[in-house]
């Protein structure tokens, strides 16, 4: 489904044809291709107007092309879910030719905004800026093998202050059936969709914004998914005493972590861009305290205590098997770096944060095209640079695939 006047290499053409099967008509397919090619281009700004200018080929056609993209993203009735599912499957099939999916990583990132009209915008903390700022927040799900990763899904977080003002929601074209959902619930929705779509499961990784929620961990248990999630130091647990089935005194993971100082060992988890990454860790089997219902089976508590710190800095609960080594626990949890790398690629290379519309559906349509482009690049990279080649040439997945 090439855009007017565009020439597309065969792999991309076939891929876009596959996506086109999930769109309603020829016009939608052509607009999708035009926008995708604009995102994949070398243009510095990847919002609708500059994409339209590059695609139209002449100044007198730019306005009409721009209007066409505005309608395609902001109002055209096509479903994001099947497009994203097709793209994720395309990338995962290429990635798993070299090794199985090992982890599913959930996290969120900020989209800095001016004004108050963009859906979900307000002053809120975003890790991408490292501060409270006027922004939107998007929650994402990344699937990773030991050598590659792809962003499978993304959802816009709508704060409660928005959902309590339905007129404001309607002005931003937020459907009336969109109610307030905390970020951890959005993450669970994406995980459920990925499982329903048949994507291969992995150990779910998350920071304490998600791991702190007992309901989040319980839902993962119910879905049959293992996890390794960060929790706050105040989380209450009881340590398991040997293989006796007895439990030690109830205490916080902060208190228990401090008592594990003599059991710390140095673990290296990967080669970073500037240095080998290593720290000190200890682990112990614990049962997490809870006020509602029976206790869950024992799980691992992993404690990170860097040598230059006066106390532990991270506490991780994991339902990985009892036979899992400390090194395996560490290396699995530290795979969370992949989601930050995906944000860098999606924003830096594909204009994830360049959408300038003020429509809820438009934001999700834009993100769907970005995710489709990313999945194609990741798949092409996996096919062109198998793990053995990557070890010899450690460069950006997006740069190599492009």
N, C-alpha and C positions, 0 to 999 in steps of 0.2 A: 504494500500500500504506500508507494512513494508519494511524497508531497510534490505538488506541481513544480516541474522544472528541476527536480532533484534526482541525482543519480546515487543509488545505494548499492554498496557491495552486497554480494549474494548472501553471506551469513546474516547480515542485519536485515536484508529484505525478507528473508525467510522467517526470521524472528518476528518482525513487525507484522507479517502476514498471519502468524500464529496468534498474536495479540489481537489482530483485526477480527478474528473469529469471535471475540468477546465484546465487540462494539456493534452498534446498531445498523450503521449504514456506511456507504462509501465516503460520504462527507466527513463523518467522525473519524474513519480510518485515515483519511488524508490529513486531517488536522492533527491527529495523534502523531503521525509520522513527521509532519512539519515541525511540531513542537519538540519531538524527541531529537530530531537532527539539529535543532537550534541549541538544545542542551548539550549535545555531544560536540558541538562546534568549538572553535577556539575563541569565540567572542568572550570578552571580559564580563559583560553584564548579560545575565540569562533570564531576564524578565520578558514579558510578552512583547513590548514595543521594539526593543532591539532585535529580538528574534524575528519579528514580523519584517523589520527593515532588511535584515539579511536574507530572509526567505523570499521577499517580494521581488528583489532584483531591480526595482526602480522606485523612485520617490512617489510617483503618482499612484502606485499600487499599495504603498505601505499602510495607509489608513484602512483600506478595505481588509487587508490581511490581518491587521491588528484587531479590528472589530471581530473578525472570524475567530481569532484565538481567544478573545474575551468571552465570546459566546461558548466556545468549546470548553473552556475551563470553568467559567462561572455559572453556566446555565444548562449546558447540554446534558441530557438525561442518560448518562452511561454509568455503569456500576464499577466501582473501584475494586471490589473484592476479587472478581475473577481475573482481572488484569494483573493484580498483585500476585495472586496464586499461580498464574501461568509463569510470570517472571521468576518467582522464587523457585518453582520446580525446575525451570530451565537452568538456573544457576546451580542449584543443588545437584542436579544430575551430572553436570560437568565437574563440580567439586568432588563429589563422592566417587568419581572414577579413580581418585588417588588416595582415598581414605574416608572413613565414615564420619558422619556428623558427631561431634563430641559434646558441644555446648550450645545452649540457647541463652543469649544475654539480653536482659531487659534494662532499659535506662531511659532517661529523658534529656532533652536538650532545648535550649532557648532560641527564639527568633526575635531579635531586637526590633522594636517597632516604635514609630512616632504616633501620637494621637491615641484615641480611645475607641475607634470604630472597627478595627480588625477583630474577627471573632476570637474570643478568649483572652484578649490582651488585657493586662493589668500590671501593676507593679508587683513583682514576685521574684523569688530567688531563682537564679539559673546558674548551674555549674559552668556553662559555656562562657559566661561573663565573670563568674566568680563573685557575684554580688547580686543584690536586689536591683532589678531594672524593669523598665516598661517593656514587656515582651509577651509573646505567646510561648507555650510549652508544648512540645510534641513528645510522645512516648513511643519508643521503638522496640522492635524485636530483631535480633541478629542471630543467624545460624552459622556455626563455625565448625570446620574440620581442624586438624592440627596445622594446616597450611593455608587455609583460605576462609573467607567469611562473606556473607551477603546479608543485607538488610531485607527482611521478608515483609515487614509491615510497619506502619506508623499511624498513630492516632493523635488528633489534636485534643489537648486537655482543655475543658471548658470549666472555669472556676464556678463555685457555688454562687458568687455574686452575680454572675451572668444568668444562670438558670433560674434565679429568683426574679429576674426581670425579663419576662417573655417578649415584651415589645422590643427591647434592645436586641434580644436573640433574633427576632424576625427581621430587624433591619440588617443584621449580618447574615441573613438567610440560614440561620441555624434551625433545623426542623423542630417542630413542637415536641416530637417524641425523644429528643436528645435531653436527657436529664443529667443531673450532676453525678459524676462518677469519679472517685479518687484515682490517682495515677496507677495505683496497684491493681485496681479493677480493670482499667484499660489494658494493662499488661496481661491480665488473665484472659480477657476477651481475645486478644491477639494469639495467645498460646492455644486457646481452645480452637480457634479457626485454623491454626497451623496443624494441629493434630487432626482435625476433621478433614483437612485437605490432604492428609497422608504424608506430610513431611516427616522425615525420620527424627525421632526425639533425641534430645541431648540433656545433659545436666544443666538445670536452669541456674544462672548466675545473676546476682543483683546486689546493689548496695543496700544500706540500712533503711532508706526510704521505702523500700519494698520488703526487705527481709524482716524488719521489725513487726510487720503485720502478721499476727498469728493466723488470720483468715487466709492470707496469701499463701503461707506455708502449708496450711491444711488443704487448700485447694490443689496445690501441686501434688501433695500426697494422694488425694482422691483421684487425680488424673493419672497416677502411676509414674510420675516424673521425679527423678532424683533432683536435689538442689544443693547448692553451696552459696549461702546468702549471708551478707553481713548483717549484724545486729548491734544495738547499742550496748554499752557496758552495763546498763542497769537490768538487762534481761536476766530473769531468775532461772536457775537450773539446780539440779542435784547431780553430783558426780556418781558414776557407777563404780562400785568397789569390786575390783577384779571380775571374776566370773561367778560371783556369789548370788547375783540378782538383787543384792542390797544396795541402797542408795545412801550417799553421804549427806551431810547437812545442806539445807537449802541456802544458796548464796547467789550473788550476782556474778555474771561472767567476768566482770571487772575484778572482783575479789578472787575468783577462782584463777583467773589469768595471772594475777600477781603471785599466787602460790605455786605456779608452774615454772618459776624462774630457773630452777635447777634442771629442768627438763628441756630447756631451749636447745635447739640445734640450728645450725646455719644451712639454709636451703637456697640453691640457685635455681631460678625458674626459666630464664631465657636471656639471650644476648640482646641488650637494648641498642639504640642507635649510637650511644656514646659510651656505654659501659655494660659489663655483665650485671644483671639484676639479681640481687640476693638480699636476704634478711634472716632474722632469727625467728623460729616458730616452735610451738609446742602444741600437742593435741591431747584430748582426753575424751572418753565416752561420757555423755551426760544424758539426762532426761530433762526436758524443758518443763518448767513449772507452768501450770495453767489453772484458771479458775473455773473454766467451763468444760465439763465432760471428763472422760478418763484420760490419763497420761498417754502420750504417744510413745512408741518404742524408742530405745536409746539411739542417739546419733552422735556424730562427731562435733566437738567444739575445737576449732582451730584458732590459735592465738598468735598474732604477729607482734613481736617486741623488738623493734630495731635497736641496734647496739647503742646508738647515741640518744635514745629516748629514756626518760625516767620511769615509764610505765608502758604497758601494751598499747598499741595504736589501732588494732583491728581485731574484731571477734567475729568468727564465721561459724554458722551452724550448717552442717551438711548431713544429708541422708545417703551419701555414697556408702558402699558396703563396708562392713567392719574390717574386711581384709585390705582395704585401701591404705597404702603407705602414706606417711607424712608428705613425702615428695610429690606423690600423685595428688593429694589434696591441695597442696600449695599451687602446683602447676595448673590444676584445673581452675581454681578460683581466680588465679592471676590472668586467665584468658579474658577477663573483663576488659583488658586493654583494647580488644578488637572493636568494641562498640565506639570508643573514642576515635579510633582510626577510621571507622566507617563515617562518623560525623565529619571528620576532616575531608575525606574524599567527596562525600555528598555535597557539602557546602563549598569546598574549595574548587572542585572540578565540574560539578553538575548543577550548581545554582539552587540547591535545596532551599536556601534562605533568601532567594531573590524574588519570590512571589510577592507582588504588590497589590493584589486584589483584596477586597474586603468581604469575601464570601466564604462561608464554611465549606460548601461543596467545591468551590474553586481551589481552596487550600488543599483539600484531599485529592482533587483531580491533578493538580500540579505535582503533588508528592507521588502519586501513582506513576506519572510519566518519569519522574526522576528515578524512582525505584526500578522501573522497567529498564531504563538506560543503565543503571548501575549493575543490575543482574546480567545484562548482556555483556558488559565489560568484564565482570568477574568471570563469567563462563568462558569468554574468549581467552582471558588470561590463564585460566586453569587448563585449557586445551593447548595453548601455545607455550606455557611455561610450567611443565610438571615440576613436582617438588625437587627433583634432582637438579633441574636447571635453576630453580629459584635460589637454592643454596649458593650457587655460583654468582647469581645476579640479583641482589636484594634491592629492588626498586619498587616504586609505587605500582600497585595493581592497575590503577586507572591509567597511568602513563603508559605502561606496557601494552595494555589492551587496546588503547586508542591508537 
